[in-house]
Amino acid sequence: MTKSQSHQINVRVPADVVAELDELAERGHVTRMDMARQLLLEGIQQRKREHALRLVREGKASKSRAAELAGMTLWELMDWLQREATPTPYSLQAAVEDVRRLVAPLALTERHA
């Protein structure tokens, strides 16, 4: 991440959170700021995955769309759903949408060849 792409944010947290952050930073041999940044990025990724999982469970998104929202490949999402033992409704329409998303990059490649 370059300086032109980053922005500063300030967050107030309780003293016990700072102590835990310092402990994690020390164990990871990184600065408090680096640990806070890492935890923030991991938290954002987790929230994106939880949102995608909820949409799949509710039948509001296909697996390919959920993977896109979660910042994962379809295969990573499928593995994750299996590990989470997530029952998912999978309609014919959702399957067709998944196939279209998977095939679309191949069609673009053939046109430029």
Backbone as JSON Lines, residues from 0, in Angstrom:
{"i":0,"aa":"M","n":[0.85,-1.18,0.0],"ca":[0.0,0.0,0.0],"c":[0.89,1.24,0.0]}
{"i":1,"aa":"T","n":[0.68,2.13,-0.95],"ca":[1.49,3.34,-1.01],"c":[0.82,4.44,-0.22]}
{"i":2,"aa":"K","n":[1.59,5.49,0.09],"ca":[1.04,6.6,0.87],"c":[-0.13,7.26,0.17]}
{"i":3,"aa":"S","n":[-0.08,7.36,-1.15],"ca":[-1.17,8.02,-1.87],"c":[-2.46,7.21,-1.79]}
{"i":4,"aa":"Q","n":[-2.38,5.93,-1.52],"ca":[-3.56,5.09,-1.44],"c":[-4.08,4.94,-0.02]}
{"i":5,"aa":"S","n":[-3.36,5.39,0.97],"ca":[-3.77,5.17,2.35],"c":[-4.35,6.44,2.96]}
{"i":6,"aa":"H","n":[-5.19,6.24,3.95],"ca":[-5.81,7.33,4.69],"c":[-5.66,7.05,6.17]}
{"i":7,"aa":"Q","n":[-5.54,8.09,6.94],"ca":[-5.4,7.93,8.38],"c":[-6.77,7.97,9.02]}
{"i":8,"aa":"I","n":[-6.99,7.05,9.99],"ca":[-8.2,7.09,10.8],"c":[-7.77,7.03,12.26]}
{"i":9,"aa":"N","n":[-8.55,7.62,13.11],"ca":[-8.28,7.6,14.54],"c":[-9.46,6.93,15.23]}
{"i":10,"aa":"V","n":[-9.15,6.0,16.13],"ca":[-10.19,5.24,16.81],"c":[-9.9,5.23,18.3]}
{"i":11,"aa":"R","n":[-10.91,5.5,19.09],"ca":[-10.76,5.41,20.55],"c":[-11.24,4.03,20.99]}
{"i":12,"aa":"V","n":[-10.4,3.37,21.8],"ca":[-10.76,2.05,22.33],"c":[-10.43,2.01,23.82]}
{"i":13,"aa":"P","n":[-11.08,1.13,24.56],"ca":[-10.79,1.0,25.99],"c":[-9.35,0.54,26.24]}
{"i":14,"aa":"A","n":[-8.86,0.83,27.41],"ca":[-7.48,0.49,27.78],"c":[-7.2,-1.01,27.66]}
{"i":15,"aa":"D","n":[-8.18,-1.85,28.01],"ca":[-7.94,-3.29,27.93],"c":[-7.76,-3.76,26.48]}
{"i":16,"aa":"V","n":[-8.41,-3.08,25.54],"ca":[-8.22,-3.41,24.12],"c":[-6.81,-3.03,23.69]}
{"i":17,"aa":"V","n":[-6.32,-1.9,24.15],"ca":[-4.95,-1.47,23.83],"c":[-3.96,-2.48,24.4]}
{"i":18,"aa":"A","n":[-4.2,-2.95,25.61],"ca":[-3.31,-3.94,26.22],"c":[-3.28,-5.24,25.41]}
{"i":19,"aa":"E","n":[-4.45,-5.68,24.96],"ca":[-4.52,-6.89,24.14],"c":[-3.83,-6.67,22.8]}
{"i":20,"aa":"L","n":[-4.02,-5.51,22.23],"ca":[-3.38,-5.18,20.95],"c":[-1.87,-5.19,21.11]}
{"i":21,"aa":"D","n":[-1.38,-4.6,22.19],"ca":[0.07,-4.59,22.44],"c":[0.61,-6.01,22.62]}
{"i":22,"aa":"E","n":[-0.15,-6.84,23.32],"ca":[0.28,-8.22,23.53],"c":[0.36,-8.98,22.21]}
{"i":23,"aa":"L","n":[-0.65,-8.81,21.37],"ca":[-0.64,-9.45,20.06],"c":[0.52,-8.93,19.19]}
{"i":24,"aa":"A","n":[0.74,-7.64,19.24],"ca":[1.82,-7.04,18.46],"c":[3.17,-7.58,18.91]}
{"i":25,"aa":"E","n":[3.34,-7.69,20.22],"ca":[4.6,-8.21,20.75],"c":[4.82,-9.66,20.31]}
{"i":26,"aa":"R","n":[3.77,-10.47,20.42],"ca":[3.88,-11.88,20.0],"c":[4.19,-12.0,18.51]}
{"i":27,"aa":"G","n":[3.62,-11.07,17.73],"ca":[3.84,-11.11,16.28],"c":[5.06,-10.35,15.82]}
{"i":28,"aa":"H","n":[5.79,-9.76,16.79],"ca":[7.0,-8.99,16.48],"c":[6.72,-7.87,15.47]}
{"i":29,"aa":"V","n":[5.6,-7.18,15.69],"ca":[5.24,-6.04,14.85],"c":[4.85,-4.88,15.76]}
{"i":30,"aa":"T","n":[4.69,-3.72,15.17],"ca":[4.28,-2.55,15.95],"c":[2.79,-2.63,16.26]}
{"i":31,"aa":"R","n":[2.38,-1.85,17.23],"ca":[0.96,-1.76,17.57],"c":[0.15,-1.35,16.34]}
{"i":32,"aa":"M","n":[0.65,-0.37,15.6],"ca":[-0.07,0.12,14.43],"c":[-0.2,-0.95,13.35]}
{"i":33,"aa":"D","n":[0.89,-1.69,13.11],"ca":[0.82,-2.76,12.12],"c":[-0.18,-3.83,12.53]}
{"i":34,"aa":"M","n":[-0.21,-4.17,13.82],"ca":[-1.15,-5.17,14.3],"c":[-2.58,-4.65,14.17]}
{"i":35,"aa":"A","n":[-2.81,-3.39,14.52],"ca":[-4.15,-2.81,14.4],"c":[-4.6,-2.83,12.94]}
{"i":36,"aa":"R","n":[-3.71,-2.49,12.02],"ca":[-4.03,-2.49,10.59],"c":[-4.38,-3.91,10.13]}
{"i":37,"aa":"Q","n":[-3.56,-4.88,10.55],"ca":[-3.8,-6.28,10.17],"c":[-5.16,-6.76,10.69]}
{"i":38,"aa":"L","n":[-5.46,-6.45,11.95],"ca":[-6.73,-6.88,12.53],"c":[-7.92,-6.2,11.85]}
{"i":39,"aa":"L","n":[-7.76,-4.94,11.49],"ca":[-8.82,-4.22,10.79],"c":[-9.1,-4.86,9.44]}
{"i":40,"aa":"L","n":[-8.04,-5.15,8.69],"ca":[-8.2,-5.77,7.37],"c":[-8.82,-7.16,7.48]}
{"i":41,"aa":"E","n":[-8.38,-7.93,8.48],"ca":[-8.95,-9.26,8.7],"c":[-10.43,-9.16,9.08]}
{"i":42,"aa":"G","n":[-10.76,-8.17,9.91],"ca":[-12.15,-7.97,10.32],"c":[-13.05,-7.6,9.14]}
{"i":43,"aa":"I","n":[-12.55,-6.75,8.27],"ca":[-13.31,-6.37,7.08],"c":[-13.54,-7.59,6.2]}
{"i":44,"aa":"Q","n":[-12.5,-8.38,6.0],"ca":[-12.64,-9.59,5.18],"c":[-13.65,-10.55,5.8]}
{"i":45,"aa":"Q","n":[-13.6,-10.71,7.11],"ca":[-14.53,-11.6,7.79],"c":[-15.97,-11.11,7.63]}
{"i":46,"aa":"R","n":[-16.19,-9.81,7.77],"ca":[-17.54,-9.26,7.61],"c":[-18.05,-9.48,6.19]}
{"i":47,"aa":"K","n":[-17.18,-9.31,5.2],"ca":[-17.58,-9.53,3.81],"c":[-17.99,-10.98,3.61]}
{"i":48,"aa":"R","n":[-17.24,-11.9,4.2],"ca":[-17.56,-13.32,4.07],"c":[-18.87,-13.66,4.78]}
{"i":49,"aa":"E","n":[-19.07,-13.1,5.96],"ca":[-20.3,-13.35,6.7],"c":[-21.51,-12.83,5.92]}
{"i":50,"aa":"H","n":[-21.36,-11.66,5.3],"ca":[-22.44,-11.09,4.5],"c":[-22.74,-12.0,3.31]}
{"i":51,"aa":"A","n":[-21.71,-12.45,2.62],"ca":[-21.89,-13.34,1.47],"c":[-22.56,-14.65,1.91]}
{"i":52,"aa":"L","n":[-22.13,-15.19,3.03],"ca":[-22.7,-16.43,3.56],"c":[-24.19,-16.25,3.85]}
{"i":53,"aa":"R","n":[-24.55,-15.14,4.46],"ca":[-25.95,-14.87,4.77],"c":[-26.78,-14.79,3.49]}
{"i":54,"aa":"L","n":[-26.25,-14.12,2.47],"ca":[-26.98,-14.0,1.21],"c":[-27.18,-15.35,0.55]}
{"i":55,"aa":"V","n":[-26.17,-16.21,0.61],"ca":[-26.3,-17.55,0.02],"c":[-27.33,-18.36,0.79]}
{"i":56,"aa":"R","n":[-27.23,-18.33,2.12],"ca":[-28.18,-19.09,2.95],"c":[-29.62,-18.66,2.71]}
{"i":57,"aa":"E","n":[-29.82,-17.36,2.49],"ca":[-31.16,-16.83,2.27],"c":[-31.61,-16.97,0.82]}
{"i":58,"aa":"G","n":[-30.73,-17.47,-0.04],"ca":[-31.07,-17.63,-1.44],"c":[-31.13,-16.32,-2.2]}
{"i":59,"aa":"K","n":[-30.48,-15.28,-1.66],"ca":[-30.51,-13.96,-2.28],"c":[-29.33,-13.72,-3.21]}
{"i":60,"aa":"A","n":[-28.37,-14.63,-3.22],"ca":[-27.21,-14.49,-4.12],"c":[-26.75,-15.87,-4.55]}
{"i":61,"aa":"S","n":[-26.31,-15.96,-5.78],"ca":[-25.72,-17.21,-6.25],"c":[-24.36,-17.37,-5.58]}
{"i":62,"aa":"K","n":[-23.82,-18.54,-5.68],"ca":[-22.51,-18.78,-5.08],"c":[-21.43,-17.95,-5.78]}
{"i":63,"aa":"S","n":[-21.54,-17.81,-7.08],"ca":[-20.53,-17.01,-7.78],"c":[-20.62,-15.54,-7.38]}
{"i":64,"aa":"R","n":[-21.82,-15.03,-7.21],"ca":[-21.98,-13.63,-6.77],"c":[-21.48,-13.47,-5.34]}
{"i":65,"aa":"A","n":[-21.78,-14.43,-4.48],"ca":[-21.31,-14.39,-3.09],"c":[-19.79,-14.41,-3.05]}
{"i":66,"aa":"A","n":[-19.18,-15.23,-3.89],"ca":[-17.72,-15.29,-3.94],"c":[-17.16,-13.94,-4.33]}
{"i":67,"aa":"E","n":[-17.78,-13.31,-5.3],"ca":[-17.36,-11.98,-5.75],"c":[-17.46,-10.97,-4.6]}
{"i":68,"aa":"L","n":[-18.57,-10.99,-3.88],"ca":[-18.77,-10.07,-2.75],"c":[-17.77,-10.32,-1.62]}
{"i":69,"aa":"A","n":[-17.41,-11.6,-1.43],"ca":[-16.5,-11.96,-0.35],"c":[-15.04,-11.79,-0.74]}
{"i":70,"aa":"G","n":[-14.78,-11.48,-2.01],"ca":[-13.4,-11.33,-2.46],"c":[-12.68,-12.66,-2.57]}
{"i":71,"aa":"M","n":[-13.42,-13.69,-2.95],"ca":[-12.86,-15.04,-3.05],"c":[-13.16,-15.58,-4.45]}
{"i":72,"aa":"T","n":[-12.47,-16.65,-4.8],"ca":[-12.86,-17.35,-6.02],"c":[-14.06,-18.22,-5.68]}
{"i":73,"aa":"L","n":[-14.76,-18.67,-6.7],"ca":[-15.89,-19.56,-6.49],"c":[-15.44,-20.83,-5.78]}
{"i":74,"aa":"W","n":[-14.28,-21.34,-6.15],"ca":[-13.77,-22.59,-5.55],"c":[-13.44,-22.37,-4.07]}
{"i":75,"aa":"E","n":[-12.85,-21.23,-3.74],"ca":[-12.56,-20.94,-2.33],"c":[-13.86,-20.85,-1.53]}
{"i":76,"aa":"L","n":[-14.86,-20.2,-2.13],"ca":[-16.15,-20.09,-1.45],"c":[-16.76,-21.46,-1.24]}
{"i":77,"aa":"M","n":[-16.72,-22.31,-2.25],"ca":[-17.29,-23.66,-2.14],"c":[-16.6,-24.43,-1.01]}
{"i":78,"aa":"D","n":[-15.28,-24.34,-0.94],"ca":[-14.55,-25.01,0.14],"c":[-14.96,-24.44,1.49]}
{"i":79,"aa":"W","n":[-15.07,-23.13,1.59],"ca":[-15.44,-22.48,2.83],"c":[-16.84,-22.88,3.27]}
{"i":80,"aa":"L","n":[-17.79,-22.9,2.32],"ca":[-19.15,-23.31,2.64],"c":[-19.18,-24.75,3.14]}
{"i":81,"aa":"Q","n":[-18.37,-25.59,2.53],"ca":[-18.31,-26.99,2.96],"c":[-17.75,-27.09,4.37]}
{"i":82,"aa":"R","n":[-16.69,-26.34,4.67],"ca":[-16.11,-26.36,6.02],"c":[-17.1,-25.84,7.05]}
{"i":83,"aa":"E","n":[-17.9,-24.86,6.65],"ca":[-18.89,-24.28,7.55],"c":[-20.15,-25.14,7.63]}
{"i":84,"aa":"A","n":[-20.19,-26.21,6.84],"ca":[-21.37,-27.08,6.77],"c":[-22.63,-26.25,6.53]}
{"i":85,"aa":"T","n":[-22.54,-25.39,5.53],"ca":[-23.62,-24.46,5.22],"c":[-24.56,-25.06,4.19]}
{"i":86,"aa":"P","n":[-25.79,-25.33,4.59],"ca":[-26.77,-25.77,3.59],"c":[-27.14,-24.57,2.72]}
{"i":87,"aa":"T","n":[-27.11,-24.76,1.43],"ca":[-27.42,-23.64,0.54],"c":[-28.46,-24.06,-0.48]}
{"i":88,"aa":"P","n":[-29.46,-23.23,-0.68],"ca":[-30.41,-23.5,-1.76],"c":[-29.69,-23.22,-3.08]}
{"i":89,"aa":"Y","n":[-29.81,-24.12,-4.02],"ca":[-29.1,-23.92,-5.29],"c":[-30.07,-24.23,-6.41]}
{"i":90,"aa":"S","n":[-30.58,-23.19,-7.01],"ca":[-31.57,-23.34,-8.07],"c":[-30.89,-23.49,-9.42]}
{"i":91,"aa":"L","n":[-31.67,-23.9,-10.38],"ca":[-31.17,-23.99,-11.75],"c":[-30.72,-22.62,-12.23]}
{"i":92,"aa":"Q","n":[-31.48,-21.59,-11.91],"ca":[-31.12,-20.23,-12.3],"c":[-29.77,-19.83,-11.71]}
{"i":93,"aa":"A","n":[-29.53,-20.18,-10.45],"ca":[-28.25,-19.86,-9.81],"c":[-27.12,-20.62,-10.48]}
{"i":94,"aa":"A","n":[-27.36,-21.87,-10.85],"ca":[-26.33,-22.67,-11.53],"c":[-25.99,-22.05,-12.88]}
{"i":95,"aa":"V","n":[-26.99,-21.62,-13.62],"ca":[-26.76,-20.99,-14.93],"c":[-25.96,-19.7,-14.75]}
{"i":96,"aa":"E","n":[-26.3,-18.91,-13.74],"ca":[-25.55,-17.68,-13.47],"c":[-24.1,-17.98,-13.13]}
{"i":97,"aa":"D","n":[-23.87,-19.01,-12.32],"ca":[-22.5,-19.4,-11.98],"c":[-21.71,-19.8,-13.22]}
{"i":98,"aa":"V","n":[-22.33,-20.6,-14.08],"ca":[-21.65,-21.04,-15.31],"c":[-21.33,-19.84,-16.19]}
{"i":99,"aa":"R","n":[-22.25,-18.92,-16.32],"ca":[-22.0,-17.71,-17.14],"c":[-20.82,-16.91,-16.6]}
{"i":100,"aa":"R","n":[-20.76,-16.75,-15.28],"ca":[-19.64,-16.0,-14.68],"c":[-18.31,-16.71,-14.89]}
{"i":101,"aa":"L","n":[-18.34,-18.04,-14.85],"ca":[-17.1,-18.8,-15.04],"c":[-16.65,-18.78,-16.49]}
{"i":102,"aa":"V","n":[-17.59,-18.79,-17.42],"ca":[-17.27,-18.88,-18.84],"c":[-16.94,-17.51,-19.44]}
{"i":103,"aa":"A","n":[-17.47,-16.44,-18.87],"ca":[-17.27,-15.1,-19.42],"c":[-15.81,-14.74,-19.66]}
{"i":104,"aa":"P","n":[-14.9,-14.98,-18.7],"ca":[-13.49,-14.64,-18.97],"c":[-12.9,-15.47,-20.11]}
{"i":105,"aa":"L","n":[-13.36,-16.69,-20.29],"ca":[-12.88,-17.53,-21.38],"c":[-13.31,-16.98,-22.73]}
{"i":106,"aa":"A","n":[-14.53,-16.48,-22.81],"ca":[-15.03,-15.9,-24.05],"c":[-14.24,-14.67,-24.43]}
{"i":107,"aa":"L","n":[-13.86,-13.86,-23.46],"ca":[-13.05,-12.67,-23.73],"c":[-11.68,-13.04,-24.23]}
{"i":108,"aa":"T","n":[-11.09,-14.08,-23.67],"ca":[-9.77,-14.54,-24.07],"c":[-9.79,-15.04,-25.5]}
{"i":109,"aa":"E","n":[-10.84,-15.78,-25.89],"ca":[-10.94,-16.31,-27.25],"c":[-11.11,-15.18,-28.27]}
{"i":110,"aa":"R","n":[-11.82,-14.13,-27.9],"ca":[-12.04,-13.02,-28.84],"c":[-10.74,-12.27,-29.14]}
{"i":111,"aa":"H","n":[-9.85,-12.21,-28.15],"ca":[-8.59,-11.47,-28.31],"c":[-7.5,-12.34,-28.9]}
{"i":112,"aa":"A","n":[-7.77,-13.6,-29.08],"ca":[-6.72,-14.51,-29.6],"c":[-6.67,-14.47,-31.1]}
